Amino acid sequence: MGLIDLSSLFAVSDEQMMGRVRAHDDAEAFGKLVSKWQGTVQRLCVRMLGDVHRGEDLAQEAFVRLYAKRRQYEPSARFSTYLWRVALNLCYDELRRMKRRPETSLDVETADGEEGFSFLDAHAADDLPPNDAMESREQAEIVRVALQKLPEHYRSVVVLRHFENLKFREIAEVLDIPEGTVKSRMAEGLDLLHQILTRAFRAETIQKPPGPTPKRREILVL
């Protein structure tokens, strides 16, 4: 018989910690939640907005909003569902503001050398030879731009499912829509994304000077 892991036996769940924040303004519990979820929320915001700096700022705002609205959290609700909703609502608001700015384009530039904003999760560019690394970064940029061309109701489902690995049931809870609707949006969104990427890669091939055909890497499983 193996030894019992006492740390796991007495582990406090996210829901319990948020309950402490709600009932007692527990700063220590809130700090633990921020440490655990900050990277995840930041990735979500960056992928939804297509901009590293805006995504980072919005992730911070999400936790500010979470604490400000701590009394609205229902102890029986999953913390992750509540947090995803807060972050996505902020993303939707920011996307609407971006569309109202005539000088703003969704095809924004990412910061040079930024880590953590790669759609090539399975093939980190830093682990590849120089030529392949450059190609991977170029492909990642094409996917980033293509994702921004998806309507928001498709984009949120694709990001939550494909990049954050949420189950259809969990996405349905976050978006407060039927699971069947989630599956439909996923299929339609991936089909549209496939069309956008096909056109983008075709244009990239035409623009590149003649030379050896580079080996194409899978950057998005559709």
N, C-alpha and C positions, 0 to 999 in steps of 0.2 A: 504494500500500500504506500503510495507516494506521500510526500509531505504536503500539507495544506498550505496554500498561499494565503497567508493572513491579510496581506495588503489588498488582494482582490476581494477577500471576504468582507472587508470593511470599507471598500471603495465607495466613494460618494458619486452618484450619478450627476450628469449635467442638469437634469430636472431638479434634483435636490439642491444643487448649488444655486440654480436660478431661483428656486423657492426661497432660499436664504436671502438672496439679493432683494427679492420682492418684499419679503416680510420684515427684514432687519437691516436693509441697506448694507449688506455684508460686502465690504470692499475686497477682502481677501478672496472670497468665493468668486466675485466678478473678475478679479485679476486672473484667476485660474481659467475661467471660461475664455477670456480674451486670449491668453497664451495658447490655449488649445485650438481655438477656432480662427484666429486672425489670418493665418496663411490661407486657409480654405476660403474664407470670405473674400480675401483679396484676389485670389485666382478667379473666383466667380465674377467679381466686379470688373476685373481687367478684361475677361473674355466677353462679358456683355457689352462693355463700352469700346473695346478695341484700343484702349489707351492705358499705358502703364501708370502714369502719374495720376490721372483722374481715378483710375481703379484703386490706387493706394489711398487717395484722399477719401474716396467714397467708403472704403472698408472701415477707415477710422470713424467716419460719420455714422456708419451702421452701428458700431458699438456705443457711440454717444447716444444715438437714438434708442438703442436697446435699454440702456440704463435709464434714460429719461422716461421711457414708457414701461418701466419695470412693474408697475402696479397692474398693468393690463395683461401681464402674463398669467395664464391659467395653469396652476400646478399640475393639472391632469394632462396637459398638452406636451407633446415631444418638444424639447428645447430646440433641436436641430430644425424642425419644421418652422418654428416661430422665427428663428434666426434667419433662415433662408428667405422667409417672407419679407422681413424687415429689409434685408439687403437687396432683394429683387425690386421691391417698391421704390427704393432709392435709385436703383439703376433705371427703372422706367421713367422716374421724374427727371433724371439727368439726361436721358435720351431725348425726352420731349424738349428740354431746354436747348440741347444741342441742335435740334432740328429748327428751332425758332431763330437761331443765330445764322444769318445769311453767310457770314464769313467762315462758318465751321463746316468742315467736311468730315464724314465718318471715316474716310481713308486717312486717318491721322498717323503721324509717325510715332514709332516707339523709341524709347531712349536707347542710345548706343550702349551695348554691353549689359543691358538689363537681364537679370536672372529671373527665373520664375514665370516668364511669359513665353513659353514655347509650346506649340501644339505638337511638337515631336517628342512626346513624353517617352516613347519607346526607343528613340534614337537621339540621345543628347549630342548636340553638335560638337561639344568640346571633346568627345571621345572619338571623333572621326578624323581622318586625314584632312589636311587643309582644303583641298578641292571639294571633297564630300561635305565638309562642314559648311562651306560657303553655300553649296547647293541646298543643304538642309535648311539653312537660315532663309534662303530665298523662298523655298517651298512653304516654310512656316509663315512667312509674311503673306504669301498668296492665300493660305488658309485663313489667316487672321482677317484679311480684307474681305474674303468671301463670306465669312461668318457675319460680318457687319452688314452685309447686303440681305441677310435673311430678315423677314419681318420679326418683330419682337416676340410674338407668340410662338413662333417656330424656334427662334434663337434660344429662348429660355429652356425649352424642352431638350434641345440638342445639347446645350451646355450641361444641364443637370444630369442627363442620362449618359452622354458619351464621355464627358470630361470629368464629371464628379461621381459617376458610377451609382447614381441613385436608382432604385427600382421604380418601375412604372407606378406602383402603388404609392411610394413615397413622393414622387413628383406630383401625383394627383392631390395628395394632401397639402403640399406646399402651394400649389396653384389653385387649390379649391375647385377642381374640375373633375369630371368623371374619368376613371382610368382609361376607358375606351377612347375618350377625347385625346388623352395624352398619347396613346399609341398611334392614333390617326395623325396627330401633329408631328410625331416623330417620323413617321413614314413619309409624310408630305415634305417635312423640313429637310430630311436627308436627300430626298429626290431633287428638291430645288438646289440644295447645296452641291450635289453631284453635277448638276447642269452648270452652275456658276463656275465650279472648279474646272470642269472640262473645257469651258471657253477660256478660262484664265491660263491654263497650262498650254492650250493650243496657241494662244497669243504669245506666251513666253517663248515657245519653241520657234515661232516665226521671227521674233525679234532677235534671237540669239544668232551670233555669227556662225557660219559653217564650221564644222569640226566634229570630233568624235562624239557620238551620242552618249550622254552621261547615263549611268544606271539610275533608273527612277526608283525612289524609295517610297514605300507605303507611308503616307503621312496622315491618312484619315481612313479608317475602315468604314465604308459605306454599305 
